[in-house]
Amino acid sequence: MKKDLNSMMCSHRSTIAVVGTGMVGSSFAYAALIRGLAAEIILIDASEEREQGEVMDLAHGLIGSETGNVRGGQLKDCQQADIIVITAGAAQKLGETRLDLVNKNVGVLKSIIKGMGDLRPSAIVVIVSNPVDILTYMARKLIRLPENQIIGTGTSLDTARFRYLISRELNVNLHNVHGYILGEHGDSEVPAWSLTTVGGVKATELLSAAQQKKIFEGTKNAAYQIIQRKQATYYGIGITIVGLVERIVYDQKSIVPVSVNPKGLYGIRDISIGITAVLGVQGIKKVWELPLSVSEKKKLVQSAAALKAILKKIKL
């Protein structure tokens, strides 16, 4: 079964279902189409008219892709999918934190999970909707799949923003920057400065304390700044999701910061939070422990505590 799954995913005979065709879902679908990540992409939305419009628009671009089909569907069609990407939910508005969205989107996720029904035993579910850590935890509790097959985008986008801002500050290519943002995808996130390097040199040796502060503030507040200017963020997260799905499809075994269960790592349990993990065709192969500084571990535990305080107010 494991061999068959690897063969199926890596030969592009896979189906991706996208639940929610707003700007995030459609941006991901567009990028996935261009990259030829699946034989078929199924778009699912509460608004049938929007869903049909997105299907038509994307299908007209099939001539430039290896993808064979784009179609609309219903939640039950997720049962045919190898990868389900859930982006549906209320968008973050100006002045709102990601955690402000929790009461709006918890009910949406419950409805989606009920509508999907039983998924393929090998299916991978990627949670994108915010607050992603809270919703990933809920999905783990409510979807009948092994928890390693339920993944939140976590701090993947934050990490991309972090590396980009460092590269701009030092005027180097961002692919030469290595480092992670961990914890909540939100205000309590933690920069792992102690492990961040640029071309093999510690970033803390290249950047002053003031520069480090500016970069982290820019990372943490990026979504607010984008929302203020254009009402929503979608391109960055769309490309981030594509990167995660590629790692699954091609069984890359890449180390990425995603929202998963730490299982006691760093002293954190029973929560979903952004930490590094090895991602491949079967989902999370293992969580990857980083030698964080004492201060960074403390901040990560505090971030987990902030998420747990929100969870206490939610009835699954």
Contacts in CASP RR format, 6 or more apart in sequence:
PFRMAT RR
TARGET T0000
AUTHOR 0000-0000-0000
METHOD contacts of the structure
MODEL  1
MKKDLNSMMCSHRSTIAVVGTGMVGSSFAYAALIRGLAAEIILIDASEER
EQGEVMDLAHGLIGSETGNVRGGQLKDCQQADIIVITAGAAQKLGETRLD
LVNKNVGVLKSIIKGMGDLRPSAIVVIVSNPVDILTYMARKLIRLPENQI
IGTGTSLDTARFRYLISRELNVNLHNVHGYILGEHGDSEVPAWSLTTVGG
VKATELLSAAQQKKIFEGTKNAAYQIIQRKQATYYGIGITIVGLVERIVY
DQKSIVPVSVNPKGLYGIRDISIGITAVLGVQGIKKVWELPLSVSEKKKL
VQSAAALKAILKKIKL
1 122 0 8 1.000
2 282 0 8 1.000
5 122 0 8 1.000
5 281 0 8 1.000
5 282 0 8 1.000
6 251 0 8 1.000
6 281 0 8 1.000
8 14 0 8 1.000
8 82 0 8 1.000
9 82 0 8 1.000
9 248 0 8 1.000
9 249 0 8 1.000
9 250 0 8 1.000
9 251 0 8 1.000
9 281 0 8 1.000
10 249 0 8 1.000
10 250 0 8 1.000
10 251 0 8 1.000
10 281 0 8 1.000
12 36 0 8 1.000
12 37 0 8 1.000
12 38 0 8 1.000
12 39 0 8 1.000
12 66 0 8 1.000
12 249 0 8 1.000
13 39 0 8 1.000
14 37 0 8 1.000
14 38 0 8 1.000
14 39 0 8 1.000
14 82 0 8 1.000
14 83 0 8 1.000
14 249 0 8 1.000
15 38 0 8 1.000
15 39 0 8 1.000
15 40 0 8 1.000
15 41 0 8 1.000
15 42 0 8 1.000
15 80 0 8 1.000
15 81 0 8 1.000
15 82 0 8 1.000
15 83 0 8 1.000
16 32 0 8 1.000
16 37 0 8 1.000
16 38 0 8 1.000
16 40 0 8 1.000
16 41 0 8 1.000
16 42 0 8 1.000
16 81 0 8 1.000
16 82 0 8 1.000
16 83 0 8 1.000
16 84 0 8 1.000
16 85 0 8 1.000
16 245 0 8 1.000
17 41 0 8 1.000
17 42 0 8 1.000
17 44 0 8 1.000
17 77 0 8 1.000
17 78 0 8 1.000
17 80 0 8 1.000
17 81 0 8 1.000
17 83 0 8 1.000
17 84 0 8 1.000
17 85 0 8 1.000
18 25 0 8 1.000
18 28 0 8 1.000
18 29 0 8 1.000
18 41 0 8 1.000
18 42 0 8 1.000
18 43 0 8 1.000
18 44 0 8 1.000
18 85 0 8 1.000
18 87 0 8 1.000
19 44 0 8 1.000
19 45 0 8 1.000
19 75 0 8 1.000
19 78 0 8 1.000
19 84 0 8 1.000
19 85 0 8 1.000
19 86 0 8 1.000
19 87 0 8 1.000
19 88 0 8 1.000
19 112 0 8 1.000
19 116 0 8 1.000
20 43 0 8 1.000
20 44 0 8 1.000
20 45 0 8 1.000
20 46 0 8 1.000
20 86 0 8 1.000
20 87 0 8 1.000
20 88 0 8 1.000
20 89 0 8 1.000
21 29 0 8 1.000
21 43 0 8 1.000
21 44 0 8 1.000
21 45 0 8 1.000
21 47 0 8 1.000
21 50 0 8 1.000
21 51 0 8 1.000
21 54 0 8 1.000
22 45 0 8 1.000
22 50 0 8 1.000
22 54 0 8 1.000
22 87 0 8 1.000
22 234 0 8 1.000
23 91 0 8 1.000
23 232 0 8 1.000
23 234 0 8 1.000
24 87 0 8 1.000
24 128 0 8 1.000
24 233 0 8 1.000
24 234 0 8 1.000
24 237 0 8 1.000
24 238 0 8 1.000
25 85 0 8 1.000
25 87 0 8 1.000
25 128 0 8 1.000
25 234 0 8 1.000
25 238 0 8 1.000
26 43 0 8 1.000
26 54 0 8 1.000
26 58 0 8 1.000
26 234 0 8 1.000
27 234 0 8 1.000
27 235 0 8 1.000
27 236 0 8 1.000
27 237 0 8 1.000
27 238 0 8 1.000
27 239 0 8 1.000
28 85 0 8 1.000
28 87 0 8 1.000
28 128 0 8 1.000
28 237 0 8 1.000
28 238 0 8 1.000
28 241 0 8 1.000
28 242 0 8 1.000
29 41 0 8 1.000
29 43 0 8 1.000
29 54 0 8 1.000
29 58 0 8 1.000
29 70 0 8 1.000
30 58 0 8 1.000
31 238 0 8 1.000
31 239 0 8 1.000
31 241 0 8 1.000
31 242 0 8 1.000
32 38 0 8 1.000
32 41 0 8 1.000
32 67 0 8 1.000
32 242 0 8 1.000
32 245 0 8 1.000
33 41 0 8 1.000
33 58 0 8 1.000
33 61 0 8 1.000
33 62 0 8 1.000
33 65 0 8 1.000
33 67 0 8 1.000
33 70 0 8 1.000
34 64 0 8 1.000
34 65 0 8 1.000
35 242 0 8 1.000
35 246 0 8 1.000
36 65 0 8 1.000
36 66 0 8 1.000
36 67 0 8 1.000
37 67 0 8 1.000
37 242 0 8 1.000
37 245 0 8 1.000
37 246 0 8 1.000
37 249 0 8 1.000
38 67 0 8 1.000
38 82 0 8 1.000
38 83 0 8 1.000
38 249 0 8 1.000
39 67 0 8 1.000
39 68 0 8 1.000
39 69 0 8 1.000
40 67 0 8 1.000
40 68 0 8 1.000
40 69 0 8 1.000
40 70 0 8 1.000
40 71 0 8 1.000
41 58 0 8 1.000
41 67 0 8 1.000
41 69 0 8 1.000
41 70 0 8 1.000
41 71 0 8 1.000
42 70 0 8 1.000
42 71 0 8 1.000
42 72 0 8 1.000
42 73 0 8 1.000
42 77 0 8 1.000
42 78 0 8 1.000
42 80 0 8 1.000
42 81 0 8 1.000
43 51 0 8 1.000
43 54 0 8 1.000
43 55 0 8 1.000
43 58 0 8 1.000
43 70 0 8 1.000
43 71 0 8 1.000
43 72 0 8 1.000
43 73 0 8 1.000
44 51 0 8 1.000
44 72 0 8 1.000
44 73 0 8 1.000
44 74 0 8 1.000
44 75 0 8 1.000
44 77 0 8 1.000
44 78 0 8 1.000
45 51 0 8 1.000
45 54 0 8 1.000
45 88 0 8 1.000
46 88 0 8 1.000
51 72 0 8 1.000
51 73 0 8 1.000
52 72 0 8 1.000
55 70 0 8 1.000
55 71 0 8 1.000
55 72 0 8 1.000
58 70 0 8 1.000
59 70 0 8 1.000
62 68 0 8 1.000
62 69 0 8 1.000
62 70 0 8 1.000
75 112 0 8 1.000
75 115 0 8 1.000
75 116 0 8 1.000
75 117 0 8 1.000
76 115 0 8 1.000
76 116 0 8 1.000
76 117 0 8 1.000
78 84 0 8 1.000
78 116 0 8 1.000
78 117 0 8 1.000
78 119 0 8 1.000
78 123 0 8 1.000
79 116 0 8 1.000
79 117 0 8 1.000
79 118 0 8 1.000
79 119 0 8 1.000
79 120 0 8 1.000
80 120 0 8 1.000
81 119 0 8 1.000
81 120 0 8 1.000
81 123 0 8 1.000
82 120 0 8 1.000
82 122 0 8 1.000
82 123 0 8 1.000
82 124 0 8 1.000
83 123 0 8 1.000
83 124 0 8 1.000
83 125 0 8 1.000
83 126 0 8 1.000
83 245 0 8 1.000
83 248 0 8 1.000
83 249 0 8 1.000
84 116 0 8 1.000
84 119 0 8 1.000
84 123 0 8 1.000
84 124 0 8 1.000
84 125 0 8 1.000
84 126 0 8 1.000
85 126 0 8 1.000
85 128 0 8 1.000
85 241 0 8 1.000
85 245 0 8 1.000
86 109 0 8 1.000
86 112 0 8 1.000
86 125 0 8 1.000
86 126 0 8 1.000
86 127 0 8 1.000
86 128 0 8 1.000
86 129 0 8 1.000
86 139 0 8 1.000
87 128 0 8 1.000
87 129 0 8 1.000
87 241 0 8 1.000
88 108 0 8 1.000
88 109 0 8 1.000
88 112 0 8 1.000
88 129 0 8 1.000
89 101 0 8 1.000
89 104 0 8 1.000
89 105 0 8 1.000
89 108 0 8 1.000
89 109 0 8 1.000
89 129 0 8 1.000
90 101 0 8 1.000
90 104 0 8 1.000
90 105 0 8 1.000
90 108 0 8 1.000
91 232 0 8 1.000
92 98 0 8 1.000
92 100 0 8 1.000
92 101 0 8 1.000
92 130 0 8 1.000
92 223 0 8 1.000
92 227 0 8 1.000
92 232 0 8 1.000
92 233 0 8 1.000
93 227 0 8 1.000
94 224 0 8 1.000
94 227 0 8 1.000
94 228 0 8 1.000
94 231 0 8 1.000
95 224 0 8 1.000
95 227 0 8 1.000
97 186 0 8 1.000
97 187 0 8 1.000
98 130 0 8 1.000
98 131 0 8 1.000
98 132 0 8 1.000
98 185 0 8 1.000
98 186 0 8 1.000
98 187 0 8 1.000
98 223 0 8 1.000
99 131 0 8 1.000
99 134 0 8 1.000
99 186 0 8 1.000
99 187 0 8 1.000
99 310 0 8 1.000
101 130 0 8 1.000
101 131 0 8 1.000
102 131 0 8 1.000
102 134 0 8 1.000
102 310 0 8 1.000
102 314 0 8 1.000
105 129 0 8 1.000
105 130 0 8 1.000
105 131 0 8 1.000
105 135 0 8 1.000
106 134 0 8 1.000
106 135 0 8 1.000
106 138 0 8 1.000
106 314 0 8 1.000
108 129 0 8 1.000
109 127 0 8 1.000
109 129 0 8 1.000
109 135 0 8 1.000
109 138 0 8 1.000
109 139 0 8 1.000
109 142 0 8 1.000
110 138 0 8 1.000
110 142 0 8 1.000
113 139 0 8 1.000
113 142 0 8 1.000
113 143 0 8 1.000
116 143 0 8 1.000
118 144 0 8 1.000
119 125 0 8 1.000
119 143 0 8 1.000
119 144 0 8 1.000
119 145 0 8 1.000
121 145 0 8 1.000
122 149 0 8 1.000
122 282 0 8 1.000
123 145 0 8 1.000
123 149 0 8 1.000
124 149 0 8 1.000
124 150 0 8 1.000
124 151 0 8 1.000
124 248 0 8 1.000
124 282 0 8 1.000
124 283 0 8 1.000
125 139 0 8 1.000
125 143 0 8 1.000
125 145 0 8 1.000
125 149 0 8 1.000
125 150 0 8 1.000
125 151 0 8 1.000
126 151 0 8 1.000
126 152 0 8 1.000
126 153 0 8 1.000
126 241 0 8 1.000
126 244 0 8 1.000
126 245 0 8 1.000
127 135 0 8 1.000
127 136 0 8 1.000
127 139 0 8 1.000
127 150 0 8 1.000
127 151 0 8 1.000
127 152 0 8 1.000
127 153 0 8 1.000
127 259 0 8 1.000
128 152 0 8 1.000
128 153 0 8 1.000
128 237 0 8 1.000
128 241 0 8 1.000
129 135 0 8 1.000
130 185 0 8 1.000
131 184 0 8 1.000
131 185 0 8 1.000
131 186 0 8 1.000
131 310 0 8 1.000
132 152 0 8 1.000
132 153 0 8 1.000
132 154 0 8 1.000
132 185 0 8 1.000
132 259 0 8 1.000
133 152 0 8 1.000
133 154 0 8 1.000
133 183 0 8 1.000
133 184 0 8 1.000
133 185 0 8 1.000
133 259 0 8 1.000
133 271 0 8 1.000
133 272 0 8 1.000
133 273 0 8 1.000
133 274 0 8 1.000
133 307 0 8 1.000
134 272 0 8 1.000
134 307 0 8 1.000
134 310 0 8 1.000
134 311 0 8 1.000
134 314 0 8 1.000
135 152 0 8 1.000
136 150 0 8 1.000
136 151 0 8 1.000
136 152 0 8 1.000
136 154 0 8 1.000
136 259 0 8 1.000
136 260 0 8 1.000
136 272 0 8 1.000
137 271 0 8 1.000
137 272 0 8 1.000
137 307 0 8 1.000
137 311 0 8 1.000
138 314 0 8 1.000
138 316 0 8 1.000
139 150 0 8 1.000
140 147 0 8 1.000
140 150 0 8 1.000
140 261 0 8 1.000
140 272 0 8 1.000
141 316 0 8 1.000
142 316 0 8 1.000
143 150 0 8 1.000
147 260 0 8 1.000
147 261 0 8 1.000
147 284 0 8 1.000
148 260 0 8 1.000
148 282 0 8 1.000
148 283 0 8 1.000
148 284 0 8 1.000
148 285 0 8 1.000
149 282 0 8 1.000
149 283 0 8 1.000
149 284 0 8 1.000
151 244 0 8 1.000
151 258 0 8 1.000
151 259 0 8 1.000
151 260 0 8 1.000
151 279 0 8 1.000
151 283 0 8 1.000
151 284 0 8 1.000
152 258 0 8 1.000
152 259 0 8 1.000
152 260 0 8 1.000
152 272 0 8 1.000
153 185 0 8 1.000
153 237 0 8 1.000
153 240 0 8 1.000
153 241 0 8 1.000
153 244 0 8 1.000
153 258 0 8 1.000
153 259 0 8 1.000
154 183 0 8 1.000
154 185 0 8 1.000
154 257 0 8 1.000
154 258 0 8 1.000
154 259 0 8 1.000
154 273 0 8 1.000
154 274 0 8 1.000
155 180 0 8 1.000
155 181 0 8 1.000
155 182 0 8 1.000
155 183 0 8 1.000
155 184 0 8 1.000
155 185 0 8 1.000
155 189 0 8 1.000
155 257 0 8 1.000
155 258 0 8 1.000
155 259 0 8 1.000
155 274 0 8 1.000
156 240 0 8 1.000
156 244 0 8 1.000
156 256 0 8 1.000
156 257 0 8 1.000
156 258 0 8 1.000
157 185 0 8 1.000
157 236 0 8 1.000
157 237 0 8 1.000
157 240 0 8 1.000
158 181 0 8 1.000
158 185 0 8 1.000
158 186 0 8 1.000
158 189 0 8 1.000
158 219 0 8 1.000
158 220 0 8 1.000
158 257 0 8 1.000
159 179 0 8 1.000
159 180 0 8 1.000
159 181 0 8 1.000
159 257 0 8 1.000
160 236 0 8 1.000
160 240 0 8 1.000
161 181 0 8 1.000
161 218 0 8 1.000
161 219 0 8 1.000
161 222 0 8 1.000
162 179 0 8 1.000
162 180 0 8 1.000
162 181 0 8 1.000
162 191 0 8 1.000
162 215 0 8 1.000
162 216 0 8 1.000
162 219 0 8 1.000
163 174 0 8 1.000
163 177 0 8 1.000
163 178 0 8 1.000
163 179 0 8 1.000
164 174 0 8 1.000
165 215 0 8 1.000
165 218 0 8 1.000
165 219 0 8 1.000
166 174 0 8 1.000
166 177 0 8 1.000
166 196 0 8 1.000
166 198 0 8 1.000
166 203 0 8 1.000
166 207 0 8 1.000
166 215 0 8 1.000
167 173 0 8 1.000
167 174 0 8 1.000
167 176 0 8 1.000
167 177 0 8 1.000
167 198 0 8 1.000
169 207 0 8 1.000
169 211 0 8 1.000
169 214 0 8 1.000
169 215 0 8 1.000
170 198 0 8 1.000
170 206 0 8 1.000
170 207 0 8 1.000
172 198 0 8 1.000
172 199 0 8 1.000
176 198 0 8 1.000
176 199 0 8 1.000
177 196 0 8 1.000
177 197 0 8 1.000
177 198 0 8 1.000
177 199 0 8 1.000
177 203 0 8 1.000
178 196 0 8 1.000
178 197 0 8 1.000
178 198 0 8 1.000
178 199 0 8 1.000
178 200 0 8 1.000
179 192 0 8 1.000
179 195 0 8 1.000
179 196 0 8 1.000
179 197 0 8 1.000
179 203 0 8 1.000
180 192 0 8 1.000
180 195 0 8 1.000
180 196 0 8 1.000
180 257 0 8 1.000
180 276 0 8 1.000
180 290 0 8 1.000
181 189 0 8 1.000
181 190 0 8 1.000
181 191 0 8 1.000
181 192 0 8 1.000
181 219 0 8 1.000
181 257 0 8 1.000
182 189 0 8 1.000
182 190 0 8 1.000
182 192 0 8 1.000
182 257 0 8 1.000
182 273 0 8 1.000
182 274 0 8 1.000
182 275 0 8 1.000
182 276 0 8 1.000
182 290 0 8 1.000
182 292 0 8 1.000
182 296 0 8 1.000
182 300 0 8 1.000
182 303 0 8 1.000
183 189 0 8 1.000
183 190 0 8 1.000
183 273 0 8 1.000
183 274 0 8 1.000
183 275 0 8 1.000
183 300 0 8 1.000
183 303 0 8 1.000
183 304 0 8 1.000
184 273 0 8 1.000
184 274 0 8 1.000
184 303 0 8 1.000
184 304 0 8 1.000
184 306 0 8 1.000
184 307 0 8 1.000
185 259 0 8 1.000
185 274 0 8 1.000
186 220 0 8 1.000
187 220 0 8 1.000
188 299 0 8 1.000
188 302 0 8 1.000
188 303 0 8 1.000
188 306 0 8 1.000
188 307 0 8 1.000
189 219 0 8 1.000
189 220 0 8 1.000
189 303 0 8 1.000
190 296 0 8 1.000
190 299 0 8 1.000
190 300 0 8 1.000
190 303 0 8 1.000
191 212 0 8 1.000
191 215 0 8 1.000
191 216 0 8 1.000
191 219 0 8 1.000
192 290 0 8 1.000
192 292 0 8 1.000
192 296 0 8 1.000
193 203 0 8 1.000
193 204 0 8 1.000
193 212 0 8 1.000
193 296 0 8 1.000
194 204 0 8 1.000
194 291 0 8 1.000
194 292 0 8 1.000
194 293 0 8 1.000
194 296 0 8 1.000
195 290 0 8 1.000
195 291 0 8 1.000
195 292 0 8 1.000
196 202 0 8 1.000
196 203 0 8 1.000
196 204 0 8 1.000
197 203 0 8 1.000
198 206 0 8 1.000
203 212 0 8 1.000
204 212 0 8 1.000
207 215 0 8 1.000
218 225 0 8 1.000
222 233 0 8 1.000
223 233 0 8 1.000
226 232 0 8 1.000
226 233 0 8 1.000
227 233 0 8 1.000
244 256 0 8 1.000
244 258 0 8 1.000
244 279 0 8 1.000
246 252 0 8 1.000
247 253 0 8 1.000
247 254 0 8 1.000
247 256 0 8 1.000
247 279 0 8 1.000
247 280 0 8 1.000
248 279 0 8 1.000
248 280 0 8 1.000
248 281 0 8 1.000
248 283 0 8 1.000
249 281 0 8 1.000
250 281 0 8 1.000
251 280 0 8 1.000
251 281 0 8 1.000
252 279 0 8 1.000
252 280 0 8 1.000
253 278 0 8 1.000
253 279 0 8 1.000
253 280 0 8 1.000
253 285 0 8 1.000
254 278 0 8 1.000
254 279 0 8 1.000
254 280 0 8 1.000
255 276 0 8 1.000
255 277 0 8 1.000
255 278 0 8 1.000
255 279 0 8 1.000
255 288 0 8 1.000
256 276 0 8 1.000
256 277 0 8 1.000
256 279 0 8 1.000
257 274 0 8 1.000
257 275 0 8 1.000
257 276 0 8 1.000
257 277 0 8 1.000
258 274 0 8 1.000
258 275 0 8 1.000
258 277 0 8 1.000
258 279 0 8 1.000
258 284 0 8 1.000
259 272 0 8 1.000
259 273 0 8 1.000
259 274 0 8 1.000
260 272 0 8 1.000
260 273 0 8 1.000
260 274 0 8 1.000
260 275 0 8 1.000
260 277 0 8 1.000
260 284 0 8 1.000
260 287 0 8 1.000
261 269 0 8 1.000
261 270 0 8 1.000
261 271 0 8 1.000
261 272 0 8 1.000
261 287 0 8 1.000
262 268 0 8 1.000
262 269 0 8 1.000
262 271 0 8 1.000
262 273 0 8 1.000
262 275 0 8 1.000
262 287 0 8 1.000
262 304 0 8 1.000
263 269 0 8 1.000
263 287 0 8 1.000
265 275 0 8 1.000
265 287 0 8 1.000
265 289 0 8 1.000
266 275 0 8 1.000
266 289 0 8 1.000
266 292 0 8 1.000
266 297 0 8 1.000
266 300 0 8 1.000
266 301 0 8 1.000
267 301 0 8 1.000
268 300 0 8 1.000
268 301 0 8 1.000
268 304 0 8 1.000
270 308 0 8 1.000
271 304 0 8 1.000
271 307 0 8 1.000
271 308 0 8 1.000
271 311 0 8 1.000
272 307 0 8 1.000
273 300 0 8 1.000
273 303 0 8 1.000
273 304 0 8 1.000
273 307 0 8 1.000
275 287 0 8 1.000
275 288 0 8 1.000
275 290 0 8 1.000
275 300 0 8 1.000
276 287 0 8 1.000
276 288 0 8 1.000
276 289 0 8 1.000
276 290 0 8 1.000
277 284 0 8 1.000
277 285 0 8 1.000
277 286 0 8 1.000
277 287 0 8 1.000
277 288 0 8 1.000
278 284 0 8 1.000
278 285 0 8 1.000
278 286 0 8 1.000
278 287 0 8 1.000
278 288 0 8 1.000
279 285 0 8 1.000
292 300 0 8 1.000
END
